[in-house]
Amino acid sequence: MKGDKKTYNINLDGTTLKIGFGSPAQNNQIVKDAETRLNEMIASGVLKGGEVIRVNGPASLPSGNDAGPQAGPPLSGGCMLRH
């Protein structure tokens, strides 16, 4: 995203991953930006792992399907998506 406007916002609030749309974009760009952000959060230790994480917020089907599996591997219990 290198200085560009974010097309998708992802932040951790307790055990809930708050997600939502940013600047308008096509799904292919939103999915890339969401994956980049999740990888950043995992690499920096924000998503450390644990038992369960909830994902809450608006998502297109492609970005929502990417967020769950991407966030789930560091967790022993998995990920619950709520749209």
N, C-alpha and C positions, 0 to 999 in steps of 0.2 A: 504494500500500500504506500510505501515510500513517499510520504508527504501528500498523497492523494486523499480525497475525502473518503471516509469509511463507508462502505456499502452495507456493512452489517456490524452490529454492536454486540459484543459478548463480554459479560462481567460476572464474576462470582460473588454471590451474596449468601454467606453461610454455606448451606448445602444445596443452594439453588443457582443454577447457571441461568442468568437473565439474558435473554437474546432478543434482538429486534432489528428492524431495518434501519439503515442509515440513508445515504445518498442513493437516489434512484439508479438502478443498474439491472442488467439481464441476469438470469439465474446462474449462468456459467461464471460470471464474475463474483456474484454473491457467494457461491459455494467456495471458490478459490480464496476469497477474503476471509470467510468463516474458518476454513481449514488452516489458513495462515495464523489467524488469531488464536485458535485452539492450540496449535503447535507452539506458539509463543508462550501461552499460559502453562503448558506442560513443561517446556524447557526451563522456564523461570521459576518453577515450583509452585505457582499459584494453584494449579490442579495437581495436587500431590498424591492423590489416591485416597482410599478409604473404602467405606462400604457401599454407599449409594449416593448418587447425585441426581437432582431433579433439574429438568430443563424446562423453563417457562418463558413464553413470549411468542410473538408472531414469527412465523417462519414459512417460507415456501416449502413445498414438499421436498425438492432437492436439497435445500439447505438444512432442513430439519432431519432428513435422513442421513446427512453427513455429520451433524452435530452429535447425535447419540453415540454412534460407533466410535467416533473420534475421541469423545470424552470418556467413554466407558472403559477402555483397556487399563488405565491406571487404577481403576477401581476394582475391588474384589467382588462387590455385589452387583454392579451393573449401573445402568442409567435408565431413568424413567422419563419419557417425553410426555409433556402435557401441552396440547395445542389449544 
